[in-house]
């Protein structure tokens, strides 16, 4: 089965788009990692929002690629892609695909590392909460409104004679 030039051009553009999207995603993971390492939690929400948008874009591109593979009767995986690329005989397209695989592997590792960093932060926060609760023998020190629940009564003190 040969692949026509228009199909090859479409596939190449798709790979380049996916490569650009993966580079962006990997950069966001690196930014997230720096935020986690430096404990700049105020910045975490914005990078997470951007990361989720980037991931949605990547998934849409992957879905398009898989549909293209299926349309050409190839498996929707790396092996199917390798077989299709072999027919295209385009060195640049193969290089872009290999870069995409490499950056994807790096991003997967960065995502795993970020998950470990998040878990470490959660464990530290839980340990802090446990300490606060252990030291509070009479129950919670603070109410749901954030105000102290500890009441200091008025005492008459000691009267010396």
C-alpha positions as CSV (number, residue, x, y, z in Angstrom):
1,X,0.0,0.0,0.0
2,X,1.5,3.3,-1.0
3,X,0.7,6.6,0.6
4,X,-0.2,9.6,-1.7
5,X,1.7,12.8,-1.4
6,X,-1.2,14.8,0.1
7,X,-1.6,12.1,2.8
8,X,2.2,12.3,3.5
9,X,2.0,16.1,3.7
10,X,-1.0,16.0,6.0
11,X,0.8,13.4,8.3
12,X,4.0,15.4,8.4
13,X,2.1,18.6,9.4
14,X,0.3,16.7,12.0
15,X,3.5,15.3,13.5
16,X,5.0,18.9,13.5
17,X,1.9,20.2,15.2
18,X,2.0,17.4,17.8
19,X,5.8,18.0,18.3
20,X,5.2,21.7,19.0
21,X,2.3,20.9,21.4
22,X,4.5,18.3,23.2
23,X,7.3,20.8,23.5
24,X,4.9,23.3,25.1
25,X,3.5,20.6,27.4
26,X,7.0,19.6,28.5
27,X,7.9,23.2,29.2
28,X,4.8,23.5,31.4
29,X,5.9,20.4,33.3
30,X,9.3,21.9,33.8
31,X,7.7,25.1,35.1
32,X,5.4,23.1,37.3
33,X,8.4,21.3,38.7
34,X,10.3,24.5,39.5
35,X,7.2,25.8,41.3
36,X,6.9,22.6,43.3
37,X,10.6,22.5,44.2
38,X,10.6,26.2,45.2
39,X,7.3,25.9,47.1
40,X,5.7,28.7,45.1
41,X,2.2,27.3,45.6
42,X,0.5,30.6,44.6
43,X,1.7,30.1,41.0
44,X,0.5,26.4,40.8
45,X,-3.1,27.1,39.8
46,X,-2.2,29.1,36.7
47,X,0.4,26.6,35.4
48,X,-2.0,23.7,36.1
49,X,-4.7,25.5,34.1
50,X,-2.3,26.0,31.2
51,X,-1.0,22.4,31.5
52,X,-4.6,21.1,31.3
53,X,-5.3,23.2,28.1
54,X,-2.1,21.9,26.6
55,X,-2.9,18.3,27.4
56,X,-6.4,18.7,25.8
57,X,-4.7,20.0,22.7
58,X,-2.3,17.1,22.7
59,X,-5.1,14.6,23.1
60,X,-7.0,16.1,20.1
61,X,-3.9,15.9,17.9
62,X,-3.3,12.3,19.0
63,X,-6.9,11.5,18.2
64,X,-6.5,13.0,14.7
65,X,-3.3,11.0,14.2
66,X,-5.0,7.8,15.3
67,X,-7.9,8.4,12.9
68,X,-5.3,9.0,10.1
69,X,-3.6,5.7,11.0
70,X,-6.9,3.8,11.1
71,X,-8.0,5.4,7.8
72,X,-4.8,4.0,6.2
73,X,-5.4,0.5,7.8
74,X,-2.6,0.8,10.4
75,X,-2.6,0.1,14.1
76,X,-3.2,3.1,16.3
77,X,0.1,2.8,18.1
78,X,3.8,3.5,17.6
79,X,4.3,0.4,15.5
80,X,1.5,1.4,13.1
81,X,3.1,4.8,12.9
82,X,6.5,3.3,12.2
83,X,5.1,1.2,9.4
84,X,3.3,4.2,7.8
85,X,6.4,6.4,8.1
86,X,8.5,3.7,6.4
87,X,6.2,4.0,3.3
88,X,6.6,7.8,3.3
89,X,10.4,7.7,3.0
90,X,10.7,11.2,4.4
91,X,13.8,11.7,6.6
92,X,12.6,14.9,8.1
93,X,9.2,13.4,9.0
94,X,11.0,10.4,10.7
95,X,13.2,12.8,12.6
96,X,10.2,14.8,13.8
97,X,8.5,11.6,14.9
98,X,11.5,10.4,16.8
99,X,11.8,13.8,18.5
100,X,8.2,13.6,19.4
101,X,8.8,10.1,21.0
102,X,11.8,11.4,22.9
103,X,10.1,14.5,24.2
104,X,7.1,12.4,25.2
105,X,9.3,10.1,27.2
106,X,10.9,13.0,28.9
107,X,7.5,14.6,29.6
108,X,6.3,11.3,31.1
109,X,9.2,11.2,33.4
110,X,8.8,14.9,34.4
111,X,5.1,14.2,35.1
112,X,6.1,11.2,37.3
113,X,8.6,13.4,39.2
114,X,6.0,16.2,39.7
115,X,3.6,13.6,41.0
116,X,6.2,12.6,43.6
117,X,6.8,16.2,44.5
118,X,3.1,16.8,45.0
119,X,2.9,13.6,47.1
120,X,5.8,14.9,49.3
121,X,4.0,18.3,49.8
122,X,0.7,16.5,50.7
123,X,2.6,14.2,53.2
124,X,4.3,17.2,54.8
125,X,1.0,19.1,55.1
126,X,-0.7,16.0,56.6
127,X,2.1,15.6,59.1
128,X,1.7,19.3,60.1
129,X,-2.0,18.8,60.6
130,X,-1.4,15.7,62.6
131,X,1.0,17.6,64.9
132,X,-1.5,20.4,65.4
133,X,-4.3,17.9,66.2
134,X,-2.0,16.0,68.7
135,X,-1.1,19.1,70.5
136,X,-4.7,20.2,70.8
137,X,-6.0,18.0,73.6
138,X,-9.2,19.9,74.1
139,X,-10.3,19.6,70.5
140,X,-9.9,21.9,67.6
141,X,-8.2,25.2,68.4
142,X,-10.0,27.0,65.6
143,X,-13.6,27.0,64.4
144,X,-14.8,26.9,60.8
145,X,-14.7,30.7,60.8
146,X,-11.0,30.6,61.6
147,X,-11.4,32.1,65.0
148,X,-9.9,30.6,68.1
149,X,-12.3,28.3,70.0
150,X,-10.3,28.6,73.1
151,X,-12.1,30.7,75.7
152,X,-10.2,32.3,78.5
153,X,-12.5,32.8,81.4
154,X,-12.2,35.7,83.7
155,X,-10.6,34.6,86.9
156,X,-10.4,36.4,90.1
157,X,-6.8,35.5,90.6
158,X,-5.2,34.9,93.9
159,X,-5.9,37.2,96.7
160,X,-3.0,37.5,99.1
161,X,-3.7,38.3,102.7
